[in-house]
Amino acid sequence: MKSIVVKNRYGLDNVTIEEQVIPTIRANEVLVKVQAVSFNQLDLMIVKGAFGTSLPHTLGSDAAGIVEEIGTAVTNFQVGDVVATHFIQDWQSGDLKSEDLASRLGTSVKEVFSEYIALPESSLVKIPKNLSPAEASTLPIAGLTAWEAIVNLGKLKAGQTVLLQGTGGVSIFALQFAKALGAKVIITSSSNDKLEMAKKLGADEVINYAEIADWQMKVLEFTEGKGVDLALEMSWADMGKTIEGMKLGGKIVVIGLLGGANANLSVFGILQKALSVLGSQVGSKSSFEVMNKAIEVNNIKPVVDKEFTINQLSEALAYFEEGKHFGKVVLEF
Ligand SMILES: NC(=O)c1ccc[n+]([C@@H]2O[C@H](COP(=O)([O-])OP(=O)(O)OC[C@H]3O[C@@H](n4cnc5c(N)ncnc54)[C@H](OP(=O)(O)O)[C@@H]3O)[C@@H](O)[C@H]2O)c1
């Protein structure tokens, strides 16, 4: 079977397709024939050596496919079910425990960018009935991270306003969930074309952060000087601006560090506005299942910017790294 592997050195040039042996399953495991995978910033970080992962290393956290075989102790899946991978395998429900973090798929644990994968049944969910495997391959990290931020941590309500930064996978899912809840969305991007696409998806106000350095002033203008109830922080370098755009008592869910891990930040805004700043780690399996119900009921379709085939692997990785995408980038096996 084909697998996507970082060979002997870090770097996108060293990611290749290799032949590996189809895995055999244990009693509690399911063999999945992968139909599609989606890329995350995590994959790029691993490729570039940010985690010092030992090489050669098979990549991948997000996949969806069809159940080909089930182990003798498997009870929740049947051959033919269409399933997606659950990222933090041991976070099944309730609060995240520190030991759960060691079970993150793709971080040297059960990588999934292969034609066939063998996973415990607890590491899989059935996909929403309204989605194709390619669409469902976008859910495990980006979809669930957005759901966790908007619903579980942010507790966003109809009529409230959320600020989303950039138009990548997490932000675009967050836009769709926020609109389904009846909230108002302000979204930023470095591209006016992408902002037009965001408006078509329901964004109420848009700001080009590349053209307007003090974009937080526009956020205040759009909210009559009050600020937003919730912000999903993607940059961290711009956290000071996010704080300025917040309402008294608002919540900031910190998700990404696209601008770097070290912000020159004053604490005064957080204190004066009595803000809640919440870190986030994707989500639990039970949240994944609740999200999938909501996706079905509201007929939400993940935004797949581009689908590549496995033969276009280098092109697909380069496209994702350049940040040309709006929503998600998918690779079909
Ligand atoms: N905490 C967690 O559990 C968790 C889970 C998933 C992802 N993440 C992190 O969240 C971030 C976003 O993930 P993603 O999957 O949505 O990534 P993505 O699909 O690659 O999207 C990134 C987008 O963010 C925008 N952007 C780039 N640099 C920016 C900056 N300095 N300030 C503001 N926006 C910027 C760009 O949008 P435009 O082209 O529109 O400008 C870019 O396309 C990444 O840092 C990722 O590692 C964390």
The ligand as an SDF file (V2000), in Angstrom:
LIG
                    3D

 48 52  0  0  0  0  0  0  0  0999 V2000
   -4.9390   24.5410   19.4580 N   0  0  0  0  0  0  0  0  0  0  0  0
   -5.3180   23.5690   18.6420 C   0  0  0  0  0  0  0  0  0  0  0  0
   -5.8000   22.5360   19.0660 O   0  0  0  0  0  0  0  0  0  0  0  0
   -5.1850   23.7700   17.1630 C   0  0  0  0  0  0  0  0  0  0  0  0
   -5.9250   22.9900   16.2730 C   0  0  0  0  0  0  0  0  0  0  0  0
   -5.8620   23.2640   14.9080 C   0  0  0  0  0  0  0  0  0  0  0  0
   -5.0230   24.2740   14.4450 C   0  0  0  0  0  0  0  0  0  0  0  0
   -4.2710   24.9740   15.3290 N   0  0  0  0  0  0  0  0  0  0  0  0
   -3.4260   26.0920   14.8760 C   0  0  0  0  0  0  0  0  0  0  0  0
   -4.3120   27.1160   14.4380 O   0  0  0  0  0  0  0  0  0  0  0  0
   -3.7260   27.8410   13.3730 C   0  0  0  0  0  0  0  0  0  0  0  0
   -4.6670   27.8470   12.1840 C   0  0  0  0  0  0  0  0  0  0  0  0
   -4.8820   26.5170   11.7470 O   0  0  0  0  0  0  0  0  0  0  0  0
   -5.6160   26.2290   10.3710 P   0  0  0  0  0  0  0  0  0  0  0  0
   -5.7320   24.7650   10.2490 O   0  0  0  0  0  0  0  0  0  0  0  0
   -6.8330   27.0400   10.2400 O   0  0  0  0  0  0  0  0  0  0  0  0
   -4.4990   26.7590    9.3530 O   0  0  0  0  0  0  0  0  0  0  0  0
   -4.5960   27.0310    7.8130 P   0  0  0  0  0  0  0  0  0  0  0  0
   -5.7440   26.3220    7.1890 O   0  0  0  0  0  0  0  0  0  0  0  0
   -3.2630   26.7990    7.2420 O   0  0  0  0  0  0  0  0  0  0  0  0
   -4.9530   28.5990    7.7270 O   0  0  0  0  0  0  0  0  0  0  0  0
   -4.0640   29.5760    8.0840 C   0  0  0  0  0  0  0  0  0  0  0  0
   -4.5970   30.9350    7.5950 C   0  0  0  0  0  0  0  0  0  0  0  0
   -4.4430   31.8940    8.6310 O   0  0  0  0  0  0  0  0  0  0  0  0
   -4.1350   33.1560    8.0680 C   0  0  0  0  0  0  0  0  0  0  0  0
   -2.8690   33.6510    8.6540 N   0  0  0  0  0  0  0  0  0  0  0  0
   -1.6070   33.3130    8.3490 C   0  0  0  0  0  0  0  0  0  0  0  0
   -0.7530   33.9690    9.1080 N   0  0  0  0  0  0  0  0  0  0  0  0
   -1.4940   34.7710    9.9120 C   0  0  0  0  0  0  0  0  0  0  0  0
   -1.1800   35.7130   10.9110 C   0  0  0  0  0  0  0  0  0  0  0  0
    0.0740   35.9640   11.2390 N   0  0  0  0  0  0  0  0  0  0  0  0
   -2.2090   36.3420   11.5350 N   0  0  0  0  0  0  0  0  0  0  0  0
   -3.4810   36.0690   11.2120 C   0  0  0  0  0  0  0  0  0  0  0  0
   -3.8420   35.1760   10.2720 N   0  0  0  0  0  0  0  0  0  0  0  0
   -2.8440   34.5540    9.6380 C   0  0  0  0  0  0  0  0  0  0  0  0
   -4.0520   32.9910    6.5660 C   0  0  0  0  0  0  0  0  0  0  0  0
   -5.3330   33.3610    6.0680 O   0  0  0  0  0  0  0  0  0  0  0  0
   -5.5290   34.4400    4.9060 P   0  0  0  0  0  0  0  0  0  0  0  0
   -4.8890   33.8380    3.6940 O   0  0  0  0  0  0  0  0  0  0  0  0
   -6.9880   34.6010    4.8090 O   0  0  0  0  0  0  0  0  0  0  0  0
   -4.8170   35.7000    5.3570 O   0  0  0  0  0  0  0  0  0  0  0  0
   -3.8210   31.4850    6.4160 C   0  0  0  0  0  0  0  0  0  0  0  0
   -4.2970   30.9950    5.2170 O   0  0  0  0  0  0  0  0  0  0  0  0
   -2.3700   27.1860   13.1350 C   0  0  0  0  0  0  0  0  0  0  0  0
   -1.3910   27.8770   13.8920 O   0  0  0  0  0  0  0  0  0  0  0  0
   -2.5480   25.7910   13.6990 C   0  0  0  0  0  0  0  0  0  0  0  0
   -1.3150   25.1980   14.0660 O   0  0  0  0  0  0  0  0  0  0  0  0
   -4.3300   24.7420   16.6710 C   0  0  0  0  0  0  0  0  0  0  0  0
  1  2  1  0
  2  3  2  0
  2  4  1  0
  4  5  1  0
  4 48  2  0
  5  6  2  0
  6  7  1  0
  7  8  2  0
  8  9  1  0
  8 48  1  0
  9 10  1  0
  9 46  1  0
 10 11  1  0
 11 12  1  0
 11 44  1  0
 12 13  1  0
 13 14  1  0
 14 15  2  0
 14 16  1  0
 14 17  1  0
 17 18  1  0
 18 19  2  0
 18 20  1  0
 18 21  1  0
 21 22  1  0
 22 23  1  0
 23 24  1  0
 23 42  1  0
 24 25  1  0
 25 26  1  0
 25 36  1  0
 26 27  1  0
 26 35  1  0
 27 28  2  0
 28 29  1  0
 29 30  1  0
 29 35  2  0
 30 31  1  0
 30 32  2  0
 32 33  1  0
 33 34  2  0
 34 35  1  0
 36 37  1  0
 36 42  1  0
 37 38  1  0
 38 39  2  0
 38 40  1  0
 38 41  1  0
 42 43  1  0
 44 45  1  0
 44 46  1  0
 46 47  1  0
M  CHG  2   8   1  16  -1
M  END
$$$$
